[in-house]
Amino acid sequence: MKRLTLCAALAFLLCAEITVAQDPLPRAQAADVGFTESGLANLAASMRGLVDDGRRAGVVWGVVKDGKLVQLEAYGQRNVEAGLPMETDTVFRIYSQSRAVTGAAILTLVDDGSMALDDPVANYLPEIADMQVIAELRRDQVVRTVPQDPPMTIRHLFNYTAGLGYAPSWPAGVGIEQREIVSLDHTLEDMIDLLSTYPLLAQPGEKWIYGYHSDVLGAVAERVSGRDLNDFLARRLFGPLGMDDTGFWVRRGSSDRLAVVYGPDDSGSLQPRSALPSSTYTEPGKFFSAGGGLVSTVPDYLRFGQMILNGGELDGERILNAGTVAEMGTNALGPEQGTVSFADGFVPPKPFAGYGWGLAIGVRLAHGVHTVPGSPGDLVWGGLANTTYFLDPVENIVAVAMTQYLGPDADELVFRLREGVYGALAP
């Protein structure tokens, strides 16, 4: 069995007790909402086992059913070297788990009539109109391009069919560099100026590709609202929902609440890892990545997820129209565009087999091969540093698990959360 180093293990014994912060939603007994106590105990034991086996330094997870909190626990450490325990309000880099959050906020601009899903993106970002589409390659060099047909729309951006990828998706001869596009020294306006000089990988609407779509949507939101994305998100979503610990950096004076990222060394022992910087994290910055820059907590994300399951409302605050939420959670990919598991240039983790894509979120298809339990239409995604969630509108479940880990068995957190939650449902 792989173990932490001796110092880490000693610190863990002192600090691994379960800690509890303020509940994000009203609590209920397991039996009152259709769970079994023994099933939830098994889920907790499975999550703790990740830490006890030395596979994660610490983990926080939470489960809500029928709008009621039934489990919110923390185990292990957020900073092994400093001996700081994992707590239920520990802050995590959520990377791509940002997409649904920023997508929901940007959809408020559709609800208030400031823009429409089928508007050309060039109405708001004229630079985008100049992006040609790759039509012919020779030895990784682009030798022919053609105009966009049809023009890229806001819907294409939300559906991830706008022809954008991430830098590794482009042929080497194009010369696009990831850190050039998502540089922390840039603003979103700078990003658009650079990105628009490159060709699109496919015609808008042609295929699903994982890429800069959400970041471009962030730039659209800034142009339409007249505010920087950080301020826009705070006004439209974080403030109204009480998501006080979600943003592009931790709150002032709380930097020690941000969990350290760990990964295994050659012997399997967990060591601190450098994680891709998608935000400044501990201090104010100027690049606001809507696709991967947020930090958040399990309680904040539970509140966000419950708002979505409620059809856009929580605690009397209406964030989105119910119809908009329904469209957000409807698969938008046809057979010709594939599923998120088989798109060119990106292979998602195995738990996402059999999922399509709605408006900035993964959607479970009714048919196809699935590797995790769930319900048709459940909503899901996760983050690079091992955070995950799912929203099940059939069983009315919100479940979130977060750790900070880069390593070979990242899928294990997803499997344990899914299998544990569905295994806890009363027969």
N, C-alpha and C positions, 0 to 999 in steps of 0.2 A: 504494500500500500504506500502510495506517495505521501510524504509528510512535509510540513513546513519546516523551515530551519528551526534550530533549538530556541533561539531568541523569540522568533515569531510564535512558536508553540507556547512558550511560557506566557507571552503577552496575551495570546488567545485564551488561555485558561482563566486569566484574570478578567477578560473583557468580553467574552462571547455570550454573556447572558442576553436574553431577549429584552429589548427596550421598546417603549411605546410612547409615541407623541400624540398630539391631538388627533382625534378621529376625523377623517375627511367627510364621512357620511354617517348617518345614524346606524347603530349596531343592531344586530338581531342574533338570536340563537340559531344554530345550524338547522335544527328541525323545523323552525318556523318558516324557512325559505326553501326547504327541499333538499338540504344536505344532511349527511350523517356526521356526527362528531368523530367517529372512528375514521371516516374518510378524510376529513380535514386534518386529523392527527397524522395520517399517513402522508398527506401532502407536506406538512411541516417537517416530518422526519426525512422525507426525500430531499427537501431543500437544504436542511441542515447537513445532510449527508454529503452534499457537494463541498461543504466547508470541512467537515470532519475527515473527509478523504483527501484533503489537500488540493482539491481541484479548483476551488475559489477561495479568496481571502475572506469574503463575506457576501451576503445576499440579503435583499429586502424583497418581500412579496406581499401582495394583497389581493383579496377576492371579495367582490360585491355581487350579490344576487337580489333581484327585485328591488334595487335601489338601497339595499341594506348591507352594511359591512359585516362580513362574517369572519374574516381573518386578515390581520395586518401584523406582520412580524419582521424582525431583523435579527440576523445571526452572523457572528464572525466579526471581522474588523474592516473598517474603511481605510485604515492606514496602519499596516503591520509594524512598520519601523517606529512610528510614534506611539504605538499602543492605543490607538483610538478605536473604539468599538463601532461597528455598524449600528446605525439607529434608523428608526422608521422615517425620519426626516433627512437622512443622508442625501446629498445631491449627487447626481450622476450625469455624465455626458451621454446624451441619448442619441446622438448622431441621426441616422435615418428615421428614427422614431419621431423626429421633428416634423416629418412631412404631413402627417394627418393633422397635427396641431396647427401648423401654419396654413395648411390648405383650408381648414375650417374657418380660420380668421379671414383669409382672403375671400372666401365665398360670401362673407357678409357684404362685400362690395357688389356682388351680384344681387343679393337680396334687397339692398337699398337702391338699386337701379343705377349705380355708378358705372357699371360695365355689364356686359352679357357674355355668357359662355361662348357664343358663336361669333363674337367680335374678333376681327383680325388683331393679332398681337401688335402689328405695326401701327394700329390706331393710337397705341400708348407708348410703344417703343419703336419709332420709325426705323431704327438701325436694323431691326430684324428683317425688314422687307428686302434688304440687300443680300441676305444669306442665300446663296445658290445651293443646289442639291447635287451631290456627287453622282455622276452618270457613267463614268468610265475610269478604271484604274489600270495602270501598267506598272508592275513591280513596286506596288505600294505608293505610286505617284498618281495624283489626280490629273487626268489629261482632258477631262470634259465635265462640265457642269451644266445644269439646266435650271431655269427659274422654279420657284415653288409653285406647285399646282396640285392641290389648292393652296392658297396662302395659309400660313400657320395661324391657328385661332387659340383663344384662351382655353377652349375645351381640349385641344390637342395637348397643351401644356399640362392640364390636370390629368389627362388620360395617359401621359407619358408616351404619346405617339407623335410628338412634334418633330422627330428626326434628330433630336439631340442625344448625345451619350455622355459618358465621362471620357476624359482624355485618352485612356487606353483603348477606347472603342474606335477611335479614328485610325486610319492607315498611318504608319510611321512617317511616311513622306509628308503628311500634313504639318507635322511639327508642333502640334498642340501639347502643352504641358499642364498637368493638373494644378500645380501650385501657381502657375501663371494666372489661371482663371479664378481660382478661389484663394487668392492671396489675402492674408489678414491686413496687409497694408492698403488694400483697395476698398472702395465702396461698391455697392451693387451697380451703381452707374458706371464705374470703372470696369466692372466685370462685363457688362453688356457691351461696352466699347470694344473690348478685346474679343469676346466670344463671337460677336457679329462679323468679325473679319474671317471666320472659318466657314467652310461649307457644311451643310447639313448631311447627315449620314443617309437619310431616306426622305421621301416625300412626306409631308405632314399627313397623318392618318394611315400611313402604310403599315407600320409595325410598332410594337411596344419595345422600347429600349430604355434601360435604366440610365438616368443621366441628370443633367443640370436643370431639368424642368421646374422643380420647385424653386430653385434659386432665381430663375427668370421670372417666375410668378411673384417672388418677393420684390423684384425690381418693378414689375407692373404695379404692385400694391403701393409702392412708394410714389410712382408717377401719378396714380389715380387719386390717392389720398392726400398727397402733398406732405406726408410725414415720413421720417425714416422708419424702417420696418420694426425696429425695436420699440419705438413709441406707438406705432400702429397696433402691434400685437398686444401691448400693455393696455391700450384703450379698448380694443375690440374684444379681447378674449381673457387675458390674464387677470385684469382687474375685476371685470364682471363675474368671473368664475371663482375668484379667490385663489387663483394659482400663484401664490406669493413667491414660490421658490422656482418658478419657471421663467427662463429668459436666456440671454446670451452670455451671462456671467452670474456668479453667485452674488447674493446680496452683500452689501458692504459689511465687513466685519465677520463674515461667515465662511471665509475661504477654507478653513479647516474642515468644513462639512463636506467638501468635495472629495469623493472617494478616489483613491489612487488606483491606477490601472495596473494589473498584474498579468503575468504570463509565465509559463514554465520554462526553466532553463534546460540544459541538456540532460540533467539528472531528473527532471520532473518537478523540482522545487519551484515554488512561486517566487518571482522576482519582479520589482517594479519595471514597467514597460513604458516607453515613449509612445503616445497615441497621436494619431493624425490630428493636427490642430485645425479644427473647423470653426473655432471661436477663441476669444481670449480667455474665457472661463473664469478667471479670478479677478479681472479688472475690466473696466469699460473699454470697448474697442469701437471700430467703425465698419467692420465687415459683418453683415448680418445674413448668414447662410440659412435660408428657409429650408434647405434640404438636409442640413446636418449640424447646425450650429447651436442648438438649444441644450441647456442643462435643465434637469427637472428632478422631481421626487416621485416615489410611488404614490403617496397621497394625492399630489396634484394631478397625476395622470389618471388616477381612479375617478376624480371629479370630471376631468375632461371626457373620459369614456362614458360615464353615466349621462353626461349632457347629450352625447351622440345617441345613446340608446333611448333617451327620453324624447328624441325627435327634435333636439336643438335647444332644450330648456333645462335649467337646473335651479332649484331654490328660488323660483319666481323670476329668474333672469332669462329672457329669451335671447339666445345668441344667433340662431339660424332658424329659418322657416323649416317646418317639418318636411315639405316637399324637397327642399334643397338637401337635407340630410338623407332622404330616401335616395336621391340621385347620386349622392356621394357614395352610398353603399351598394350601388347597382353596377354589376360588371359591364364595362364598356368595350371589351375586346371581342371581336368576331373571330371566326376560325382562321381567317387569313392573317390576323395579327398575332395569333398564338396565345399562350398563357405566360405568366411571369416565370415559369420554370424552364421555358424553352426559347426565350428570346435571344437573338444574336448578341454576343458580347457580354452576357451576364448570366451566371448560373446561381440562383438564390439558394439559401440553405435548404436541405431536404424537407424540413417541415412545411415549406411553402409550395410543395408539389400540389397541383390541382387547384391553384388559385388564379383568378383573373385580377382585374384592376378597375377601380371605380374612379372617383375624383381624389387623387393623391393618397389612395389607400388600397391594400390588398383585399380581395373579395373571394370567399370560398365558393367554388362552383358546385352545383348540385350533382354533377356527374364527373367522373374522372378518378384517377388514382390519388388517394390522400394517405399521408403517412402519420397524421395525428388525428385524434378524435375531434369532432366539432359539429357544427350545424350548417346547412346550406345558407349562404349569405353572411356567415360570420366575417368580421373585419379584423385585419391583422397586419402587422409588420414588426420590425425590430431595429436595433441599432448595432453599429460596428463593434462597440465595446461590450457586447453581450447584455443588452436589455431587450425585453420582449413584452408584448401584450396581445390580448384578443378581446373582441367585443362580440358577444353572441346574442343576437336579437331574438332568437327562438327560445333559449333558456333564460334570457335576460341576465346574462353574466358579464361582468367586467373583471378581467384578471390581468395583473401586471407583475412582472418580476424584473429586478434590476441588480446587476453586479457590474464590475469593471474588469474585464478579462479579454485578453487576446491570445488565442491558442487553438489547438486542433480539435477540441471537443465542444465548441461553442453551442452546437445544436442541443446539447444535453439540457441546458436550462429550459429551452422551449418544450422539449419532450416532457420533462418533469412537471412543468407547470400545467400543460395540457392534460397529461395523463392523470395527474393528481387531482385537478379540479373536476374533470368528468367522472373520475373514479369515486369522488365524494358525493355525487348525486344519489339521493335515495332511490331505491328501486321502485 
